Amino acid sequence: MNHLIVYCHPNPDSFNNAIVDAFIGSLKGHNHEVVVRDLYAMRFDPVLKASDFAAMREGNTPTDIKTEQEHVKWADAFTMVYPIWWTGLPALIKGYIDRVFSYGFAYAYGEDGSINKLLTGKKGLIINTHGTPSEIYSKTGMYEGLKITSDTGIYEFCGIDPVGHLFFGSVPQIDDDARKQMLEEVKEKAVGLFG
């Protein structure tokens, strides 16, 4: 299976990076082809510009967007790994979605106003970390809200089948043993969801 991981965290020594490493190891151990797009390392430009719209309307998709779209097309599975900041996606990964999952590539409207989902046949997973205790996010409905905006609002809207969403809370406050258990869960999910 071809697996694309889009990773967004500014600190290369972060727990998010450890998650990506564990996930890659588990996937490669089961003969997956894996490509990681590290948005900070790439210095990906997240700002959707009027010139992007104009170029795409003319059929001249900007090179940086086209490159990412080729990776998305190649993938059978698509996983995003990022921290929850202010109860949402960091600006950089939101900008990736804004620019790469563009009209005519990820979705289009039918003549009757229906939505044509152009990324069908792919599986999608999201792995998030956050500093807030999980009990608070669970009790306030934040987890359900995040699933609606990302799993439904991004993945399902484009036809990607959301097969899971992992949340790891209190990451800065917990000890290494708890983090190791989280990494084991990541490895197990990689195998369980994608074989």
C-alpha positions as CSV (number, residue, x, y, z in Angstrom):
1,M,0.0,0.0,0.0
2,N,1.2,3.5,-0.8
3,H,1.0,5.7,2.3
4,L,1.4,9.4,2.4
5,I,2.0,11.1,5.8
6,V,1.6,14.8,6.1
7,Y,3.4,16.0,9.2
8,C,3.2,19.4,10.8
9,H,5.3,20.3,13.9
10,P,8.0,23.0,14.2
11,N,10.2,21.0,16.6
12,P,12.1,18.0,15.1
13,D,12.5,16.6,18.6
14,S,8.7,16.7,19.4
15,F,6.6,13.8,20.4
16,N,4.8,14.3,17.1
17,N,8.0,13.4,15.4
18,A,8.3,10.2,17.5
19,I,4.8,9.3,16.5
20,V,5.7,9.7,12.8
21,D,8.8,7.5,13.3
22,A,6.8,4.8,15.1
23,F,4.1,4.9,12.4
24,I,6.6,4.7,9.6
25,G,8.5,1.8,11.2
26,S,5.2,-0.2,11.6
27,L,4.1,0.5,8.1
28,K,7.4,-0.4,6.5
29,G,7.5,-3.5,8.6
30,H,4.4,-4.6,6.7
31,N,5.9,-3.7,3.3
32,H,4.1,-0.3,2.8
33,E,5.7,2.3,0.6
34,V,5.8,5.5,2.7
35,V,6.3,9.1,1.8
36,V,6.5,11.8,4.5
37,R,5.8,15.5,3.7
38,D,7.3,17.4,6.6
39,L,5.6,20.8,6.1
40,Y,8.1,22.8,8.3
41,A,11.2,21.1,6.8
42,M,9.8,21.8,3.3
43,R,9.0,25.4,4.2
44,F,5.6,24.8,2.6
45,D,3.8,28.1,1.8
46,P,0.4,27.8,3.4
47,V,-1.0,31.1,2.0
48,L,-3.7,30.6,-0.7
49,K,-3.3,33.5,-3.1
50,A,-5.4,35.1,-5.8
51,S,-2.6,34.1,-8.2
52,D,-3.2,30.4,-7.2
53,F,-6.8,30.7,-8.2
54,A,-6.1,32.4,-11.5
55,A,-3.4,29.9,-12.4
56,M,-5.6,26.9,-11.6
57,R,-8.5,28.3,-13.6
58,E,-6.2,28.5,-16.5
59,G,-5.0,24.9,-16.0
60,N,-1.5,26.0,-14.7
61,T,-1.5,24.7,-11.2
62,P,1.5,26.2,-9.3
63,T,4.4,23.8,-9.1
64,D,4.4,23.5,-5.3
65,I,0.7,22.6,-5.3
66,K,1.0,20.2,-8.2
67,T,3.9,18.4,-6.5
68,E,1.7,17.8,-3.4
69,Q,-1.3,16.7,-5.5
70,E,0.9,14.1,-7.2
71,H,1.7,12.7,-3.8
72,V,-1.9,12.6,-2.8
73,K,-2.9,10.9,-6.1
74,W,-0.1,8.3,-5.6
75,A,-1.4,7.4,-2.1
76,D,-3.8,4.7,-1.2
77,A,-3.7,5.9,2.4
78,F,-3.3,9.5,3.7
79,T,-2.4,10.3,7.4
80,M,-2.0,13.7,8.9
81,V,0.0,14.0,12.1
82,Y,-0.2,17.4,13.9
83,P,-0.8,19.0,17.4
84,I,-4.1,20.5,18.2
85,W,-3.5,24.3,18.7
86,W,-6.4,26.4,19.9
87,T,-8.8,23.5,19.3
88,G,-7.9,23.2,15.6
89,L,-5.4,22.6,12.9
90,P,-2.1,24.6,13.0
91,A,-2.1,27.3,10.3
92,L,0.5,25.5,8.2
93,I,-1.5,22.2,7.8
94,K,-4.7,24.2,7.3
95,G,-3.0,26.1,4.5
96,Y,-1.8,22.8,3.0
97,I,-5.4,21.6,2.8
98,D,-6.6,25.0,1.5
99,R,-4.0,24.9,-1.3
100,V,-3.6,21.2,-2.2
101,F,-7.2,20.0,-1.7
102,S,-8.4,22.4,-4.3
103,Y,-11.6,22.6,-6.4
104,G,-11.2,20.3,-9.4
105,F,-8.6,18.1,-7.7
106,A,-10.2,17.0,-4.4
107,Y,-13.8,17.9,-5.1
108,A,-16.1,19.5,-7.7
109,Y,-19.8,20.5,-8.0
110,G,-22.1,18.7,-10.3
111,E,-24.6,20.6,-12.5
112,D,-27.3,19.8,-10.0
113,G,-25.3,21.2,-7.1
114,S,-24.2,17.9,-5.8
115,I,-20.6,17.3,-4.6
116,N,-18.3,15.1,-6.7
117,K,-15.8,13.5,-4.3
118,L,-12.7,13.2,-6.4
119,L,-10.4,11.4,-3.8
120,T,-12.5,8.3,-3.4
121,G,-10.8,4.9,-2.8
122,K,-8.3,6.3,-0.3
123,K,-8.2,5.6,3.5
124,G,-7.5,8.5,5.9
125,L,-6.2,8.6,9.5
126,I,-5.5,11.6,11.7
127,I,-3.2,11.5,14.7
128,N,-3.3,14.5,17.1
129,T,-1.6,15.5,20.3
130,H,-2.7,18.2,22.7
131,G,-1.7,19.6,26.1
132,T,-5.2,19.6,27.5
133,P,-6.2,16.5,29.5
134,S,-8.2,14.1,27.4
135,E,-11.0,14.1,30.0
136,I,-11.7,17.8,29.4
137,Y,-11.8,17.4,25.6
138,S,-14.0,14.4,26.0
139,K,-16.4,16.0,28.5
140,T,-16.7,19.3,26.5
141,G,-17.4,17.5,23.2
142,M,-14.2,18.8,21.7
143,Y,-13.2,15.4,20.3
144,E,-16.5,15.1,18.4
145,G,-16.1,18.6,17.1
146,L,-12.6,17.9,15.8
147,K,-13.9,14.7,14.1
148,I,-16.7,16.6,12.4
149,T,-14.4,19.4,11.1
150,S,-11.5,17.1,10.0
151,D,-12.8,13.6,9.4
152,T,-16.1,14.7,7.9
153,G,-15.3,18.2,6.7
154,I,-12.1,17.3,5.0
155,Y,-11.7,13.6,4.4
156,E,-15.3,12.6,3.8
157,F,-16.1,15.8,1.8
158,C,-13.4,14.7,-0.7
159,G,-14.2,11.0,-0.7
160,I,-11.4,9.8,1.6
161,D,-12.7,7.1,4.0
162,P,-11.8,8.2,7.6
163,V,-10.7,4.9,9.2
164,G,-9.6,6.4,12.5
165,H,-8.7,9.5,14.6
166,L,-6.2,9.1,17.5
167,F,-6.1,11.8,20.2
168,F,-3.3,11.9,22.7
169,G,-3.8,14.4,25.6
170,S,-1.7,15.9,28.3
171,V,1.4,15.1,26.3
172,P,3.7,17.7,27.9
173,Q,2.7,16.6,31.4
174,I,2.8,12.8,31.2
175,D,5.9,10.6,31.8
176,D,7.9,8.7,29.3
177,D,6.2,5.4,30.1
178,A,2.8,6.9,29.2
179,R,4.3,8.3,26.0
180,K,5.8,4.9,25.2
181,Q,2.3,3.4,25.5
182,M,0.9,5.9,23.1
183,L,3.6,5.0,20.6
184,E,2.7,1.4,20.9
185,E,-0.9,2.3,20.2
186,V,0.3,4.2,17.1
187,K,2.2,1.1,15.9
188,E,-0.8,-1.2,16.5
189,K,-3.2,1.1,14.7
190,A,-0.9,1.2,11.7
191,V,-1.1,-2.5,11.4
192,G,-4.7,-2.9,12.4
193,L,-6.0,-0.2,10.0
194,F,-3.7,-0.7,7.1
195,G,-2.4,-4.2,7.5
